[in-house]
Amino acid sequence: MVKCTFCGIDIRPGTGEIFVYKTGKIANFCSKKCEKHVLKLKRKPQNMKWVKSSPASV
């Protein structure tokens, strides 16, 4: 299973979204909430209380 780039939870097959940066780096998101925190608001998962684990930083 793929893990969410922001919050680190497992994403079930057929759900979630994939974002590909111009550099070729791939970011997987479980929800619009996680996607918005990374792409629009430029937040780090370490600063969020609701994030359970500390995934790889974006």
Secondary structure by P-SEA (a helix, b strand, c coil): ccccccccccccccbbbbbbccccbbbbbccaaaaaaccccccccccccccccccccc
